[in-house]
Amino acid sequence: MTNIFIIGAGQLGSRHLQALKNSKNPLNVFIVDPNLDSLNIARERYESISGTDSNIVSYSKSLDDVTCTSKIDIVIIATASNVRAEVTVDLLKKFEVKTIIFEKILFQKRNDYFLISELLKNKNVNAYVNCPMRMMSFYNEIQSSFKGTKFTYIVSGSRYGLVTNLIHYIDHMAFLNDTTEYTANTSHLENVLFESKRKGFYELNGTFNVNFKNGTQGIISCDSKGNLPGVVQAFNENVHFVSRESEGKVLISRVENDWKWEEIEFNIPYQSELTAILAEDILMNDNCLLPSYEESVKLHLPHLDSLLKFINSNSNIKLDHYPFT
């Protein structure tokens, strides 16, 4: 049977587990989390949905408790960012792993990005980062209209978690742009650092600007008040789309259609739907649509470095790590 580990059984980890109940092939799934309550919630969520009965699922509080002597086909590391590097090192000491899918942000310490990179190479592990906009139908298919062009990409909304979502939008811009080279500008952020929904991690509001080497620019804004719905839009000289994600709709206009607006349906899939597709791609094709680890490192570090510099210059808190998840 195919062996899959999910390390971290919290909100995201439990959704990854739910998705695997829709696998076309029987799986041997190991869930690891030191928190017994999280394990119980993950079990309840898995058992509450319909799907295959052919999977074998076990729940453990530690990697030391997992009894699996064969190679692990896929590991999903869905822990918080502050322990993810340590968990990765421990995992690769104990098990032979073929593919890892990391949640984001990857790690809180800059040096860990390079240490883990070397470890993955030494252990011959394929690795990807879960920035799934690339997997979503419209966001994937629209690449052909933007690749090789200079465009503007705008995100707006309120109280959606600017920092925790930045990597998703930067990654999508990089995908459309087919490049990882960009600079970040924090001059329009609000200089109020506040604790995020997850204790011990922080957030910011305001506007974050991204400038890619070819002139493409990103404007990612998050208002600290109100209930402004999230909207993603992008345009160049040939096409303009406006994605109203909460409504499941996209407006798109093209120069060849005299810029007339067309409305199309576009539902954002849940993680509990995406992971089964992702696992099947990796198992069948030894690849997937997610960004590779190395590509994602290049997209993580410029904006995280700029955010850390901004915090240390504009608050009484002085940090040597990225306090985000």
Short mmCIF file of the C-alpha atoms (twelve columns), coordinates in Angstrom:
data_MODEL
# 
_entry.id   MODEL 
# 
loop_
_atom_site.group_PDB 
_atom_site.id 
_atom_site.type_symbol 
_atom_site.label_atom_id 
_atom_site.label_alt_id 
_atom_site.label_comp_id 
_atom_site.label_asym_id 
_atom_site.label_seq_id 
_atom_site.Cartn_x 
_atom_site.Cartn_y 
_atom_site.Cartn_z 
_atom_site.pdbx_PDB_model_num 
ATOM 1   C CA . MET A 1   0.000   0.000  0.000   1 
ATOM 2   C CA . THR A 2   0.972   3.630  -0.454  1 
ATOM 3   C CA . ASN A 3   2.333   5.181  2.748   1 
ATOM 4   C CA . ILE A 4   1.380   8.772  3.566   1 
ATOM 5   C CA . PHE A 5   2.306   10.765 6.671   1 
ATOM 6   C CA . ILE A 6   0.490   13.890 7.830   1 
ATOM 7   C CA . ILE A 7   2.491   15.653 10.538  1 
ATOM 8   C CA . GLY A 8   0.361   18.235 12.295  1 
ATOM 9   C CA . ALA A 9   -3.328  17.418 12.806  1 
ATOM 10  C CA . GLY A 10  -4.631  20.952 13.296  1 
ATOM 11  C CA . GLN A 11  -6.954  22.895 11.043  1 
ATOM 12  C CA . LEU A 12  -5.014  22.249 7.823   1 
ATOM 13  C CA . GLY A 13  -3.719  18.815 8.709   1 
ATOM 14  C CA . SER A 14  -7.211  17.506 9.420   1 
ATOM 15  C CA . ARG A 15  -8.420  18.841 6.053   1 
ATOM 16  C CA . HIS A 16  -5.560  17.090 4.258   1 
ATOM 17  C CA . LEU A 17  -6.652  13.902 6.004   1 
ATOM 18  C CA . GLN A 18  -10.281 14.346 4.971   1 
ATOM 19  C CA . ALA A 19  -9.225  14.731 1.345   1 
ATOM 20  C CA . LEU A 20  -7.433  11.400 1.370   1 
ATOM 21  C CA . LYS A 21  -10.728 9.647  2.033   1 
ATOM 22  C CA . ASN A 22  -11.477 10.336 -1.638  1 
ATOM 23  C CA . SER A 23  -8.330  8.593  -2.866  1 
ATOM 24  C CA . LYS A 24  -8.810  6.213  -5.775  1 
ATOM 25  C CA . ASN A 25  -6.254  3.834  -4.311  1 
ATOM 26  C CA . PRO A 26  -5.980  2.348  -0.806  1 
ATOM 27  C CA . LEU A 27  -3.628  4.267  1.454   1 
ATOM 28  C CA . ASN A 28  -1.780  3.589  4.664   1 
ATOM 29  C CA . VAL A 29  -2.103  6.977  6.420   1 
ATOM 30  C CA . PHE A 30  -0.220  7.953  9.583   1 
ATOM 31  C CA . ILE A 31  -1.321  11.101 11.464  1 
ATOM 32  C CA . VAL A 32  1.183   12.550 13.933  1 
ATOM 33  C CA . ASP A 33  0.544   15.353 16.421  1 
ATOM 34  C CA . PRO A 34  1.651   15.747 20.045  1 
ATOM 35  C CA . ASN A 35  -1.741  17.201 20.968  1 
ATOM 36  C CA . LEU A 36  -4.277  14.480 21.722  1 
ATOM 37  C CA . ASP A 37  -7.216  16.872 21.208  1 
ATOM 38  C CA . SER A 38  -5.984  17.663 17.697  1 
ATOM 39  C CA . LEU A 39  -5.684  13.974 16.901  1 
ATOM 40  C CA . ASN A 40  -9.221  13.357 18.137  1 
ATOM 41  C CA . ILE A 41  -10.612 16.234 16.070  1 
ATOM 42  C CA . ALA A 42  -8.791  14.946 12.988  1 
ATOM 43  C CA . ARG A 43  -10.245 11.478 13.580  1 
ATOM 44  C CA . GLU A 44  -13.765 12.891 13.992  1 
ATOM 45  C CA . ARG A 45  -13.493 14.953 10.816  1 
ATOM 46  C CA . TYR A 46  -12.194 12.006 8.837   1 
ATOM 47  C CA . GLU A 47  -14.906 9.662  10.078  1 
ATOM 48  C CA . SER A 48  -17.680 12.238 9.560   1 
ATOM 49  C CA . ILE A 49  -17.441 12.269 5.759   1 
ATOM 50  C CA . SER A 50  -18.238 9.650  3.166   1 
ATOM 51  C CA . GLY A 51  -15.542 8.090  1.038   1 
ATOM 52  C CA . THR A 52  -13.387 5.027  0.667   1 
ATOM 53  C CA . ASP A 53  -13.241 2.427  3.416   1 
ATOM 54  C CA . SER A 54  -10.034 0.910  2.044   1 
ATOM 55  C CA . ASN A 55  -7.598  3.267  3.804   1 
ATOM 56  C CA . ILE A 56  -5.824  2.245  6.995   1 
ATOM 57  C CA . VAL A 57  -5.476  5.302  9.253   1 
ATOM 58  C CA . SER A 58  -3.457  5.407  12.470  1 
ATOM 59  C CA . TYR A 59  -2.954  8.263  14.937  1 
ATOM 60  C CA . SER A 60  0.246   8.865  16.927  1 
ATOM 61  C CA . LYS A 61  1.586   11.558 19.267  1 
ATOM 62  C CA . SER A 62  5.178   11.203 18.068  1 
ATOM 63  C CA . LEU A 63  7.184   9.969  15.101  1 
ATOM 64  C CA . ASP A 64  8.821   7.588  17.561  1 
ATOM 65  C CA . ASP A 65  5.457   5.837  17.945  1 
ATOM 66  C CA . VAL A 66  4.950   5.245  14.209  1 
ATOM 67  C CA . THR A 67  5.589   1.701  13.078  1 
ATOM 68  C CA . CYS A 68  6.347   1.889  9.377   1 
ATOM 69  C CA . THR A 69  9.465   0.200  8.058   1 
ATOM 70  C CA . SER A 70  8.956   0.787  4.328   1 
ATOM 71  C CA . LYS A 71  9.589   3.945  2.315   1 
ATOM 72  C CA . ILE A 72  7.161   6.832  2.828   1 
ATOM 73  C CA . ASP A 73  5.673   7.924  -0.485  1 
ATOM 74  C CA . ILE A 74  4.321   11.325 0.611   1 
ATOM 75  C CA . VAL A 75  4.709   13.363 3.796   1 
ATOM 76  C CA . ILE A 76  2.576   16.455 4.390   1 
ATOM 77  C CA . ILE A 77  4.138   18.681 7.058   1 
ATOM 78  C CA . ALA A 78  1.298   20.830 8.349   1 
ATOM 79  C CA . THR A 79  2.827   21.973 11.632  1 
ATOM 80  C CA . ALA A 80  3.261   25.619 12.602  1 
ATOM 81  C CA . SER A 81  6.252   27.359 11.016  1 
ATOM 82  C CA . ASN A 82  8.221   27.627 14.265  1 
ATOM 83  C CA . VAL A 83  8.742   23.848 14.546  1 
ATOM 84  C CA . ARG A 84  8.623   22.774 10.897  1 
ATOM 85  C CA . ALA A 85  12.384  22.692 10.304  1 
ATOM 86  C CA . GLU A 86  12.992  20.644 13.461  1 
ATOM 87  C CA . VAL A 87  10.210  18.245 12.482  1 
ATOM 88  C CA . THR A 88  11.695  17.852 8.992   1 
ATOM 89  C CA . VAL A 89  15.131  16.996 10.357  1 
ATOM 90  C CA . ASP A 90  13.649  14.478 12.780  1 
ATOM 91  C CA . LEU A 91  11.515  12.905 10.054  1 
ATOM 92  C CA . LEU A 92  14.428  12.392 7.667   1 
ATOM 93  C CA . LYS A 93  16.578  10.898 10.424  1 
ATOM 94  C CA . LYS A 94  13.976  8.232  11.109  1 
ATOM 95  C CA . PHE A 95  12.409  7.462  7.727   1 
ATOM 96  C CA . GLU A 96  13.190  7.165  4.044   1 
ATOM 97  C CA . VAL A 97  10.906  9.634  2.269   1 
ATOM 98  C CA . LYS A 98  10.211  10.104 -1.411  1 
ATOM 99  C CA . THR A 99  8.181   13.361 -1.450  1 
ATOM 100 C CA . ILE A 100 7.409   16.103 1.075   1 
ATOM 101 C CA . ILE A 101 4.686   18.742 0.816   1 
ATOM 102 C CA . PHE A 102 5.360   21.670 3.137   1 
ATOM 103 C CA . GLU A 103 2.782   24.124 4.390   1 
ATOM 104 C CA . LYS A 104 3.675   27.820 4.422   1 
ATOM 105 C CA . ILE A 105 5.271   29.962 5.540   1 
ATOM 106 C CA . LEU A 106 8.072   27.456 5.477   1 
ATOM 107 C CA . PHE A 107 10.205  28.367 8.495   1 
ATOM 108 C CA . GLN A 108 10.759  31.252 10.900  1 
ATOM 109 C CA . LYS A 109 14.578  31.267 10.764  1 
ATOM 110 C CA . ARG A 110 16.351  32.337 7.579   1 
ATOM 111 C CA . ASN A 111 19.154  29.802 7.899   1 
ATOM 112 C CA . ASP A 112 16.659  26.923 8.049   1 
ATOM 113 C CA . TYR A 113 15.685  27.540 4.419   1 
ATOM 114 C CA . PHE A 114 19.211  26.629 3.339   1 
ATOM 115 C CA . LEU A 115 19.780  23.856 5.889   1 
ATOM 116 C CA . ILE A 116 16.609  22.059 4.812   1 
ATOM 117 C CA . SER A 117 17.485  22.597 1.158   1 
ATOM 118 C CA . GLU A 118 20.772  20.751 1.653   1 
ATOM 119 C CA . LEU A 119 19.090  18.013 3.669   1 
ATOM 120 C CA . LEU A 120 16.489  17.411 0.957   1 
ATOM 121 C CA . LYS A 121 19.207  17.166 -1.682  1 
ATOM 122 C CA . ASN A 122 21.325  14.823 0.423   1 
ATOM 123 C CA . LYS A 123 18.357  12.559 1.118   1 
ATOM 124 C CA . ASN A 124 17.133  12.734 -2.504  1 
ATOM 125 C CA . VAL A 125 13.678  13.967 -1.461  1 
ATOM 126 C CA . ASN A 126 11.299  15.699 -3.861  1 
ATOM 127 C CA . ALA A 127 9.678   18.657 -2.121  1 
ATOM 128 C CA . TYR A 128 6.877   21.110 -2.852  1 
ATOM 129 C CA . VAL A 129 5.176   23.960 -1.001  1 
ATOM 130 C CA . ASN A 130 1.419   24.132 -0.672  1 
ATOM 131 C CA . CYS A 131 0.600   27.292 -2.626  1 
ATOM 132 C CA . PRO A 132 -2.401  25.820 -4.461  1 
ATOM 133 C CA . MET A 133 -3.629  28.766 -6.566  1 
ATOM 134 C CA . ARG A 134 -1.638  27.143 -9.379  1 
ATOM 135 C CA . MET A 135 -3.849  24.062 -9.049  1 
ATOM 136 C CA . MET A 136 -7.139  25.964 -9.291  1 
ATOM 137 C CA . SER A 137 -8.758  25.849 -12.713 1 
ATOM 138 C CA . PHE A 138 -9.106  29.522 -13.647 1 
ATOM 139 C CA . TYR A 139 -5.933  30.682 -11.873 1 
ATOM 140 C CA . ASN A 140 -4.003  27.974 -13.705 1 
ATOM 141 C CA . GLU A 141 -5.523  28.371 -17.159 1 
ATOM 142 C CA . ILE A 142 -5.168  32.178 -17.232 1 
ATOM 143 C CA . GLN A 143 -1.363  31.865 -17.227 1 
ATOM 144 C CA . SER A 144 -1.272  31.737 -21.026 1 
ATOM 145 C CA . SER A 145 -2.731  35.262 -21.171 1 
ATOM 146 C CA . PHE A 146 -0.064  36.730 -18.863 1 
ATOM 147 C CA . LYS A 147 3.136   34.761 -19.446 1 
ATOM 148 C CA . GLY A 148 5.792   36.902 -21.089 1 
ATOM 149 C CA . THR A 149 3.913   40.169 -20.493 1 
ATOM 150 C CA . LYS A 150 4.154   43.030 -18.021 1 
ATOM 151 C CA . PHE A 151 1.022   43.150 -15.884 1 
ATOM 152 C CA . THR A 152 -0.497  44.572 -12.717 1 
ATOM 153 C CA . TYR A 153 -1.870  42.269 -10.004 1 
ATOM 154 C CA . ILE A 154 -4.096  43.681 -7.261  1 
ATOM 155 C CA . VAL A 155 -5.518  42.036 -4.143  1 
ATOM 156 C CA . SER A 156 -7.940  43.856 -1.870  1 
ATOM 157 C CA . GLY A 157 -9.990  42.947 1.190   1 
ATOM 158 C CA . SER A 158 -10.156 43.474 4.907   1 
ATOM 159 C CA . ARG A 159 -9.000  41.458 7.911   1 
ATOM 160 C CA . TYR A 160 -8.044  38.384 5.866   1 
ATOM 161 C CA . GLY A 161 -4.516  37.935 7.235   1 
ATOM 162 C CA . LEU A 162 -2.203  39.912 4.980   1 
ATOM 163 C CA . VAL A 163 1.130   38.357 5.937   1 
ATOM 164 C CA . THR A 164 -0.043  34.762 6.140   1 
ATOM 165 C CA . ASN A 165 -1.554  35.042 2.650   1 
ATOM 166 C CA . LEU A 166 1.177   37.064 0.937   1 
ATOM 167 C CA . ILE A 167 3.080   34.016 -0.275  1 
ATOM 168 C CA . HIS A 168 -0.025  32.712 -2.060  1 
ATOM 169 C CA . TYR A 169 -0.382  35.858 -4.138  1 
ATOM 170 C CA . ILE A 170 3.345   36.290 -4.728  1 
ATOM 171 C CA . ASP A 171 3.504   32.667 -5.828  1 
ATOM 172 C CA . HIS A 172 0.602   33.152 -8.238  1 
ATOM 173 C CA . MET A 173 2.237   36.251 -9.691  1 
ATOM 174 C CA . ALA A 174 5.447   34.284 -10.161 1 
ATOM 175 C CA . PHE A 175 3.495   31.490 -11.847 1 
ATOM 176 C CA . LEU A 176 1.796   33.913 -14.245 1 
ATOM 177 C CA . ASN A 177 5.097   35.697 -14.787 1 
ATOM 178 C CA . ASP A 178 7.202   32.512 -15.038 1 
ATOM 179 C CA . THR A 179 9.927   34.059 -12.870 1 
ATOM 180 C CA . THR A 180 10.940  34.243 -9.214  1 
ATOM 181 C CA . GLU A 181 12.907  37.510 -9.326  1 
ATOM 182 C CA . TYR A 182 11.215  40.350 -7.461  1 
ATOM 183 C CA . THR A 183 11.729  43.058 -4.865  1 
ATOM 184 C CA . ALA A 184 9.378   44.004 -2.053  1 
ATOM 185 C CA . ASN A 185 8.279   47.395 -0.734  1 
ATOM 186 C CA . THR A 186 6.847   47.796 2.782   1 
ATOM 187 C CA . SER A 187 6.500   51.598 2.826   1 
ATOM 188 C CA . HIS A 188 2.700   51.477 2.701   1 
ATOM 189 C CA . LEU A 189 2.191   49.010 5.550   1 
ATOM 190 C CA . GLU A 190 0.599   50.129 8.810   1 
ATOM 191 C CA . ASN A 191 3.219   50.120 11.562  1 
ATOM 192 C CA . VAL A 192 0.978   48.300 14.028  1 
ATOM 193 C CA . LEU A 193 2.171   44.775 14.722  1 
ATOM 194 C CA . PHE A 194 -0.575  42.674 16.289  1 
ATOM 195 C CA . GLU A 195 -1.015  39.095 17.395  1 
ATOM 196 C CA . SER A 196 -2.670  36.854 14.835  1 
ATOM 197 C CA . LYS A 197 -5.435  34.339 15.475  1 
ATOM 198 C CA . ARG A 198 -2.746  31.809 16.382  1 
ATOM 199 C CA . LYS A 199 -1.093  32.727 19.673  1 
ATOM 200 C CA . GLY A 200 2.576   33.611 19.413  1 
ATOM 201 C CA . PHE A 201 2.424   34.702 15.781  1 
ATOM 202 C CA . TYR A 202 1.936   38.181 14.353  1 
ATOM 203 C CA . GLU A 203 0.196   40.033 11.552  1 
ATOM 204 C CA . LEU A 204 0.199   43.391 9.776   1 
ATOM 205 C CA . ASN A 205 -2.278  45.410 7.744   1 
ATOM 206 C CA . GLY A 206 -1.888  47.958 4.986   1 
ATOM 207 C CA . THR A 207 -0.494  47.613 1.472   1 
ATOM 208 C CA . PHE A 208 2.435   45.469 0.410   1 
ATOM 209 C CA . ASN A 209 4.025   46.107 -2.984  1 
ATOM 210 C CA . VAL A 210 5.894   43.639 -5.167  1 
ATOM 211 C CA . ASN A 211 7.931   44.502 -8.266  1 
ATOM 212 C CA . PHE A 212 9.137   41.791 -10.622 1 
ATOM 213 C CA . LYS A 213 12.186  42.157 -12.841 1 
ATOM 214 C CA . ASN A 214 10.150  42.525 -16.047 1 
ATOM 215 C CA . GLY A 215 8.082   45.436 -14.687 1 
ATOM 216 C CA . THR A 216 5.135   43.427 -13.388 1 
ATOM 217 C CA . GLN A 217 3.831   44.907 -10.154 1 
ATOM 218 C CA . GLY A 218 1.705   43.538 -7.341  1 
ATOM 219 C CA . ILE A 219 -0.393  45.613 -4.940  1 
ATOM 220 C CA . ILE A 220 -1.683  43.528 -2.033  1 
ATOM 221 C CA . SER A 221 -3.880  45.418 0.426   1 
ATOM 222 C CA . CYS A 222 -5.610  44.440 3.631   1 
ATOM 223 C CA . ASP A 223 -7.796  46.895 5.546   1 
ATOM 224 C CA . SER A 224 -7.788  46.642 9.326   1 
ATOM 225 C CA . LYS A 225 -11.502 47.457 9.592   1 
ATOM 226 C CA . GLY A 226 -14.782 46.567 7.946   1 
ATOM 227 C CA . ASN A 227 -15.830 43.584 5.895   1 
ATOM 228 C CA . LEU A 228 -14.478 44.381 2.459   1 
ATOM 229 C CA . PRO A 229 -14.768 41.150 0.438   1 
ATOM 230 C CA . GLY A 230 -11.618 39.661 -0.988  1 
ATOM 231 C CA . VAL A 231 -11.007 40.388 -4.668  1 
ATOM 232 C CA . VAL A 232 -8.085  39.329 -6.871  1 
ATOM 233 C CA . GLN A 233 -7.610  41.059 -10.201 1 
ATOM 234 C CA . ALA A 234 -4.908  41.342 -12.826 1 
ATOM 235 C CA . PHE A 235 -4.582  43.055 -16.174 1 
ATOM 236 C CA . ASN A 236 -2.227  43.669 -19.057 1 
ATOM 237 C CA . GLU A 237 -2.734  45.142 -22.514 1 
ATOM 238 C CA . ASN A 238 -4.726  42.107 -23.659 1 
ATOM 239 C CA . VAL A 239 -6.830  40.852 -20.752 1 
ATOM 240 C CA . HIS A 240 -8.353  41.913 -17.416 1 
ATOM 241 C CA . PHE A 241 -9.876  39.582 -14.844 1 
ATOM 242 C CA . VAL A 242 -11.595 40.274 -11.539 1 
ATOM 243 C CA . SER A 243 -11.997 37.243 -9.279  1 
ATOM 244 C CA . ARG A 244 -14.727 37.599 -6.664  1 
ATOM 245 C CA . GLU A 245 -13.782 34.530 -4.696  1 
ATOM 246 C CA . SER A 246 -16.493 34.764 -2.042  1 
ATOM 247 C CA . GLU A 247 -19.134 34.736 -4.792  1 
ATOM 248 C CA . GLY A 248 -17.494 32.025 -6.860  1 
ATOM 249 C CA . LYS A 249 -17.426 34.269 -9.919  1 
ATOM 250 C CA . VAL A 250 -14.853 35.807 -12.255 1 
ATOM 251 C CA . LEU A 251 -15.347 38.761 -14.575 1 
ATOM 252 C CA . ILE A 252 -13.041 38.702 -17.576 1 
ATOM 253 C CA . SER A 253 -12.621 40.981 -20.568 1 
ATOM 254 C CA . ARG A 254 -10.265 40.641 -23.524 1 
ATOM 255 C CA . VAL A 255 -9.060  43.016 -26.207 1 
ATOM 256 C CA . GLU A 256 -10.153 40.638 -28.972 1 
ATOM 257 C CA . ASN A 257 -13.728 40.815 -27.623 1 
ATOM 258 C CA . ASP A 258 -13.667 44.618 -27.586 1 
ATOM 259 C CA . TRP A 259 -13.187 44.512 -23.796 1 
ATOM 260 C CA . LYS A 260 -16.728 43.272 -23.177 1 
ATOM 261 C CA . TRP A 261 -17.111 41.714 -19.738 1 
ATOM 262 C CA . GLU A 262 -17.948 38.031 -19.439 1 
ATOM 263 C CA . GLU A 263 -18.953 36.436 -16.133 1 
ATOM 264 C CA . ILE A 264 -17.869 32.858 -15.475 1 
ATOM 265 C CA . GLU A 265 -18.317 30.497 -12.532 1 
ATOM 266 C CA . PHE A 266 -15.201 29.769 -10.491 1 
ATOM 267 C CA . ASN A 267 -15.478 27.939 -7.201  1 
ATOM 268 C CA . ILE A 268 -12.424 27.899 -4.958  1 
ATOM 269 C CA . PRO A 269 -11.912 24.276 -3.882  1 
ATOM 270 C CA . TYR A 270 -11.321 23.466 -0.230  1 
ATOM 271 C CA . GLN A 271 -8.087  21.859 0.913   1 
ATOM 272 C CA . SER A 272 -10.201 18.814 1.729   1 
ATOM 273 C CA . GLU A 273 -10.819 18.533 -2.028  1 
ATOM 274 C CA . LEU A 274 -7.365  19.450 -3.328  1 
ATOM 275 C CA . THR A 275 -5.139  17.041 -1.429  1 
ATOM 276 C CA . ALA A 276 -6.553  13.891 -3.034  1 
ATOM 277 C CA . ILE A 277 -5.864  15.368 -6.487  1 
ATOM 278 C CA . LEU A 278 -2.385  16.414 -5.385  1 
ATOM 279 C CA . ALA A 279 -1.560  12.967 -3.991  1 
ATOM 280 C CA . GLU A 280 -2.768  11.230 -7.161  1 
ATOM 281 C CA . ASP A 281 -0.609  13.517 -9.326  1 
ATOM 282 C CA . ILE A 282 2.488   12.776 -7.283  1 
ATOM 283 C CA . LEU A 283 1.870   9.037  -7.104  1 
ATOM 284 C CA . MET A 284 1.062   8.684  -10.813 1 
ATOM 285 C CA . ASN A 285 3.353   11.292 -12.387 1 
ATOM 286 C CA . ASP A 286 6.058   11.818 -9.765  1 
ATOM 287 C CA . ASN A 287 5.264   15.538 -10.034 1 
ATOM 288 C CA . CYS A 288 2.550   18.072 -9.281  1 
ATOM 289 C CA . LEU A 289 1.454   21.644 -10.034 1 
ATOM 290 C CA . LEU A 290 2.679   23.101 -6.736  1 
ATOM 291 C CA . PRO A 291 5.890   25.168 -6.705  1 
ATOM 292 C CA . SER A 292 9.020   23.209 -5.923  1 
ATOM 293 C CA . TYR A 293 10.736  23.793 -2.595  1 
ATOM 294 C CA . GLU A 294 13.664  25.580 -4.261  1 
ATOM 295 C CA . GLU A 295 11.364  27.843 -6.262  1 
ATOM 296 C CA . SER A 296 9.322   28.677 -3.194  1 
ATOM 297 C CA . VAL A 297 12.397  29.549 -1.119  1 
ATOM 298 C CA . LYS A 298 13.227  32.207 -3.713  1 
ATOM 299 C CA . LEU A 299 9.702   33.577 -3.327  1 
ATOM 300 C CA . HIS A 300 9.618   33.373 0.478   1 
ATOM 301 C CA . LEU A 301 12.810  35.158 1.431   1 
ATOM 302 C CA . PRO A 302 12.533  38.595 -0.267  1 
ATOM 303 C CA . HIS A 303 9.193   39.434 1.281   1 
ATOM 304 C CA . LEU A 304 9.964   37.859 4.669   1 
ATOM 305 C CA . ASP A 305 13.268  39.743 4.912   1 
ATOM 306 C CA . SER A 306 11.515  43.006 4.063   1 
ATOM 307 C CA . LEU A 307 8.796   42.361 6.663   1 
ATOM 308 C CA . LEU A 308 11.343  41.589 9.370   1 
ATOM 309 C CA . LYS A 309 13.254  44.775 8.569   1 
ATOM 310 C CA . PHE A 310 9.995   46.735 8.668   1 
ATOM 311 C CA . ILE A 311 9.037   45.352 12.081  1 
ATOM 312 C CA . ASN A 312 12.454  46.008 13.598  1 
ATOM 313 C CA . SER A 313 12.434  49.575 12.264  1 
ATOM 314 C CA . ASN A 314 8.885   50.468 13.275  1 
ATOM 315 C CA . SER A 315 8.195   48.823 16.621  1 
ATOM 316 C CA . ASN A 316 9.720   48.303 20.031  1 
ATOM 317 C CA . ILE A 317 10.012  44.603 19.278  1 
ATOM 318 C CA . LYS A 318 13.378  43.539 17.860  1 
ATOM 319 C CA . LEU A 319 13.345  40.114 16.261  1 
ATOM 320 C CA . ASP A 320 15.827  37.729 14.658  1 
ATOM 321 C CA . HIS A 321 13.154  35.522 13.065  1 
ATOM 322 C CA . TYR A 322 9.998   35.754 10.956  1 
ATOM 323 C CA . PRO A 323 7.146   35.733 13.500  1 
ATOM 324 C CA . PHE A 324 4.530   34.496 11.029  1 
ATOM 325 C CA . THR A 325 2.772   31.266 10.140  1 
# 
